[in-house]
Amino acid sequence: MDYVGHMIPSPLMQVQILCIAGPTASGKSSRAVHEALARSGEVISVDSRQVYRGLDIGTEKISHEEMRGIPHHLIDIRDPQENYSAGDFITDAKRLIGEIIARGKLPILVGGTHFYFDALLHGLPMIAEDPLLREKLEKLPTEELYARIQEMDARRAAELDPQNRRRLVRALEIIETKGEVPARTPSAPAYEAEWVIIDPSREELRARIDARLTKALERGLIDEVRRVREKVGDIRLNELGLEYKIVGEYLRGERTESSLLPTLSAKLWQYARRQKAWLRKLGHSLY
């Protein structure tokens, strides 16, 4: 199932963008190419992992053949050892939107990192970093970071990937400074946005996730994770997403190869459920 929604225009809005959102494995990339061909567009990836070179199979990165000649931006622009933040995305996306519009094309933003959509359209909380507090938090296990956030700010915990250490540390840093992650004050979005929301049924999405994982393992996901691990080490590997964390556990001898598919399937389904919750919230705001 998918549906189209429109943001209510603001008098300050000058441009229009097309945003395509959906849970993992829902077919967002192919829909973006279809829309770009039909509407003379260029694609901007809204994905916190596809910015990294070498993370191809695990992120289901679109191939050059699948792009069908459509320019795609913010893919393969960093090495996996480097960080790429929401602030970096906002800077890059705003620049690209302006350049694409200047070429007379439609900017099409597509991806599953819904926090990036929120950040681009509504901004980020301006809270300074606390290096001493961050150093202390960096020493905590990932599970303890998430448990603390759940205890102190359940609303924010529900929005986070429990395995993304970098975002967990930042969220807990803000919570311990402010008491909670400030809820964003409703405001007009930075751009007039048309939305295409792809939201398959639970049964269809679970089947798509399992098919994607089976194909990924057949294409060489384990070897890809091994190569990435050699470059970045285990701590950074765990920050690059569930596929890299779980396969990394296998490479360290902490789980069997036969456990990879069922474990990844269960974990990605949990992640997809959080994405679907965000989509439902977005859908209510569009109508």
C-alpha positions in Angstrom: 0.0 0.0 0.0 1.2 3.5 -0.7 -0.4 6.9 -0.6 0.3 10.5 -1.5 0.1 13.4 0.8 0.8 17.1 0.6 2.3 19.4 3.2 0.2 22.6 3.7 2.2 25.4 1.9 3.6 28.3 4.0 3.8 31.9 2.7 7.6 31.6 3.2 8.0 28.5 1.0 9.7 29.1 -2.3 10.3 25.5 -3.7 8.7 22.1 -3.8 10.4 18.8 -3.2 9.1 15.2 -3.5 9.7 13.0 -0.5 9.4 9.2 -0.7 9.5 7.4 2.6 8.8 3.8 3.8 10.2 1.0 5.9 13.2 -1.1 5.0 12.7 -3.4 2.0 9.5 -1.6 0.9 10.7 -0.6 -2.6 11.5 3.1 -2.1 14.5 3.2 -4.5 12.7 1.8 -7.5 9.7 4.1 -6.8 12.1 7.1 -6.7 13.6 6.2 -10.1 10.1 5.8 -11.5 9.0 9.2 -10.3 12.3 10.8 -11.5 11.8 9.4 -15.0 8.1 10.5 -15.1 8.7 14.0 -13.6 12.2 15.0 -14.7 13.8 14.6 -11.3 17.1 13.9 -9.5 17.3 11.7 -6.5 18.8 12.7 -3.1 19.4 9.7 -0.8 18.0 10.1 2.7 20.0 7.2 4.2 22.5 7.5 7.0 24.5 4.4 5.8 24.4 4.6 2.0 26.7 7.7 2.3 29.5 5.2 3.0 31.6 3.5 0.4 31.7 -0.3 0.6 28.4 -0.7 2.4 26.6 -2.0 -0.6 24.9 -5.3 0.1 24.1 -4.6 3.7 22.3 -1.3 2.9 20.7 -2.6 -0.4 22.4 0.2 -2.2 20.9 0.9 -5.6 23.1 -0.2 -8.6 24.1 2.0 -11.5 21.9 -0.1 -13.8 18.9 0.3 -11.5 19.4 4.1 -11.5 18.5 4.0 -15.2 20.5 7.2 -15.9 18.9 9.2 -13.1 21.5 11.2 -11.1 21.6 10.0 -7.5 23.2 12.2 -4.8 24.6 11.5 -1.3 25.6 7.9 -2.1 29.3 6.8 -1.6 30.5 10.2 -0.4 32.3 9.0 2.8 34.6 6.2 3.9 33.1 4.1 6.7 35.7 5.2 9.2 34.3 8.8 8.9 31.2 10.1 10.7 28.3 11.6 8.8 25.8 13.5 11.0 22.3 14.9 10.5 23.9 18.3 10.4 26.1 17.2 7.5 23.0 15.9 5.8 21.1 19.1 6.2 24.0 21.1 4.7 24.4 18.8 1.8 20.7 18.3 1.1 20.0 22.1 1.1 22.8 22.7 -1.3 21.7 19.9 -3.6 18.0 20.9 -3.6 19.1 24.4 -4.7 21.3 23.1 -7.5 18.7 20.6 -8.8 16.0 23.3 -8.9 18.4 25.6 -10.7 18.8 22.9 -13.4 15.0 22.9 -13.8 14.6 19.5 -12.2 12.5 18.1 -9.3 14.5 17.2 -6.1 13.3 13.7 -5.0 14.4 12.8 -1.5 14.1 9.1 -0.7 15.2 6.9 2.1 14.5 5.3 5.4 16.4 7.6 7.8 13.3 9.4 8.9 15.2 11.5 11.4 17.0 13.1 8.4 13.6 14.1 6.9 12.6 15.7 10.2 15.9 17.5 10.6 15.8 18.9 7.1 12.2 20.1 7.3 12.1 21.2 10.9 15.7 21.7 12.1 17.7 20.2 14.9 17.7 21.1 18.6 20.5 23.6 19.2 22.1 22.1 22.3 25.9 22.3 22.7 28.0 19.2 23.2 29.5 18.4 26.6 32.8 16.7 25.9 33.3 15.5 29.5 29.9 14.0 29.7 30.2 12.4 26.3 33.6 10.8 27.3 31.8 9.2 30.3 28.9 8.0 28.2 31.2 6.5 25.5 32.4 4.0 28.1 29.0 2.5 28.7 27.7 -0.6 26.9 25.2 0.0 24.1 22.5 -1.8 26.0 23.0 0.4 29.1 22.8 3.6 27.0 19.5 2.5 25.6 18.1 1.4 28.9 18.9 4.7 30.5 17.2 6.6 27.7 14.1 4.3 28.1 14.0 5.1 31.8 14.6 8.9 31.4 12.7 9.7 28.1 10.6 6.9 26.8 9.3 9.0 23.9 12.8 9.6 22.5 13.8 5.9 23.1 10.9 4.7 20.9 12.4 6.8 18.0 15.9 5.5 18.3 17.7 2.5 16.8 18.9 0.6 20.0 22.1 -0.3 18.2 23.2 3.1 17.0 25.7 4.1 19.6 26.5 7.5 18.2 22.8 8.6 18.3 22.3 6.9 21.7 25.2 8.8 23.2 24.0 12.1 21.8 20.4 11.6 22.9 21.6 10.7 26.4 23.9 13.6 26.5 20.9 15.9 25.7 18.7 14.1 28.2 21.2 14.4 31.1 21.7 18.1 30.2 18.0 19.1 29.6 16.1 16.3 31.4 14.7 15.1 28.1 15.2 15.5 24.4 13.1 18.6 23.6 10.0 17.9 21.5 10.2 19.8 18.3 7.9 22.8 18.3 5.4 22.6 15.5 6.3 24.9 12.7 6.0 25.3 8.9 8.4 23.0 7.1 11.4 24.5 5.4 10.2 23.3 2.0 6.8 22.7 0.4 6.9 18.9 0.3 4.8 16.4 -1.6 5.0 12.9 0.1 4.7 9.4 -1.3 4.5 7.0 1.6 5.1 3.4 0.9 3.6 1.3 3.7 3.2 -2.4 2.8 1.1 -4.7 5.0 2.8 -6.6 7.8 2.7 -9.9 5.9 4.1 -8.4 2.7 6.8 -6.5 4.5 8.0 -9.5 6.5 8.2 -11.5 3.3 10.1 -8.7 1.6 12.6 -8.5 4.5 13.2 -12.2 4.5 13.7 -12.3 0.7 16.1 -9.3 0.9 18.2 -11.0 3.6 18.3 -14.3 1.8 19.5 -12.5 -1.4 22.0 -10.4 0.6 23.6 -13.5 2.1 23.8 -15.2 -1.3 25.4 -12.1 -2.8 28.2 -12.1 -0.3 27.1 -10.1 2.7 29.5 -12.0 5.0 32.5 -11.2 2.9 31.4 -7.5 2.6 31.1 -7.2 6.4 34.5 -8.9 6.7 36.1 -6.3 4.5 34.4 -3.4 6.3 35.5 -4.9 9.7 39.1 -5.0 8.6 38.9 -1.3 7.8 37.0 0.1 10.8 37.2 -2.4 13.7 34.4 -3.9 15.8 33.2 -0.8 17.7 32.6 1.2 14.5 31.2 -1.9 12.7 28.4 -2.0 15.3 27.5 1.5 14.5 26.9 0.8 10.8 23.6 -1.0 11.3 22.1 -4.3 12.2 23.4 -6.3 9.3 27.0 -5.3 10.1 26.6 -5.8 13.8 25.0 -9.3 13.6 27.4 -10.6 10.9 30.3 -9.1 12.9 29.2 -11.3 15.8 29.4 -14.4 13.6 32.9 -13.3 12.4 34.1 -13.1 16.0 32.7 -16.6 16.7 29.9 -15.3 18.9 27.1 -16.9 16.9 26.6 -19.6 14.2 26.2 -18.9 10.5 22.8 -20.7 10.7 21.6 -18.1 13.2 22.2 -15.1 10.9 19.0 -15.2 8.8 16.5 -15.7 11.7 18.3 -13.2 13.9 18.5 -10.5 11.2 14.9 -11.1 10.2 13.7 -10.6 13.7 15.8 -7.5 14.3 15.0 -5.9 11.0 11.3 -6.5 11.6 11.6 -4.7 14.9 13.3 -1.8 13.1 10.6 -1.8 10.4 7.9 -1.6 13.0 9.5 1.6 14.4 9.7 3.0 10.9 6.0 2.2 10.3 5.1 4.0 13.5 6.8 7.1 12.2 5.0 6.8 8.9 1.6 6.6 10.7 2.5 9.7 12.6 3.5 11.4 9.4 0.3 10.3 7.7 -1.8 11.8 10.4 0.0 15.2 10.0 -0.7 15.2 6.2 -4.4 14.8 6.3 
